[in-house]
Amino acid sequence: MSVKHFIQITKPGIIFGNVLSVAGGFFLASQGTVNYWLFLATVIGTSLVVASGCAFNNCIDRDIDVKMERTKNRVLVQGLIPTWVALAYATLLGVAGLTMLYKIANPIAALFGLIGFVIYVVLYSLYLKRKSVHGTLVGSLSGAMPPVIGYVAVSGHFDLAALTLLVMFSLWQMPHSYAIAIFRFNDYLAASIPVLPVKRGIVVAKKHILLYILAFVLATLMLTVGGYAGMSYLAVAAAMGMYWLYMAWTGYKAVDDKVWARKLFVFSIFTITALSVMMSLDFKVPSELLLTYAH
């Protein structure tokens, strides 16, 4: 066992992506007045909870990871860390992360951290991933929790902006995940995971990708319509979203579905990164809040 192996089972790439979305939600709610200690605690706390979920997922998925080309060399598949050690490590990470969110941020931030964890580990990893074509949809809710945690850590309550973030990031997860399932089609088939492209075919998956991206684009615009983000955010959200939609449309004429899906997947990361950055920079204080401050 080495430190590198303990880092690997937490899936650092996923943690980094979630840090960006936590920051997006946090700075959106901060409205230019940033408590950096709270920011650091929220990022670390959320990262620990995400790391815990990923480590539990690695423990749960050992039997299917061995069947997939992409995952067959993972630490737990190779037996480089005993499963009981990994489970203890995952538990420690989760408890530490939720405690940090509860004590330093607020109970509602910890609550959303816990909800995301339970959805990912219990509902998705333990059951729906293996049993239902709708597993991706349920799992998408856990992927949408980090920006919500970032937002409520500052605001202390769940409002329209928090709901918009939840919907936005859930919708984003769907075409992102389906694209992975298309270019990793053989892996999912080998492991008998009932994702939409495997269960109902790539043509059906392409239709769903197009519809989810369209819904995502509409959801992203709601931050500006609701008065939480400015016009610069709106311009970037509309431009990135429409181009992503165009890329999805080209899938109907793609010569190689796997090449097309990989490009769609890569652009999905650019899109959500750009939105997280823009909502951090181009926020607006809603008029009702201004009135509150005036009194």
Buried (B, 14 or more C-beta within 10 A) or exposed (E): EEEEBBEBBBBEEBBEBBBBBBBBBBBBBBBEEEBEEBBEBBBBBBBBBBBBBBBBBBBBBBEBBBBBEEBEEBBBBEEBBEEEBBBEBBEEBBEBBBEBBBEBBBEBBBBBBBBBBEBBBEBBBBEBBBEBBEBBBBBBBBBBBBBBBBBBBBBBEBBEBBBBBBBBBBBBBBBBBBBBBBBBBEBBBBBEBBBBBBBBEBEEBBBBBBBBBBBBBBBBBBBBEBBBBBEEBBEBBBEBBEEBBEBBEEBEEBEEBBEBBBBBBEBBBEBBBBBBBBBBBBBBBBEEEEEEEEE
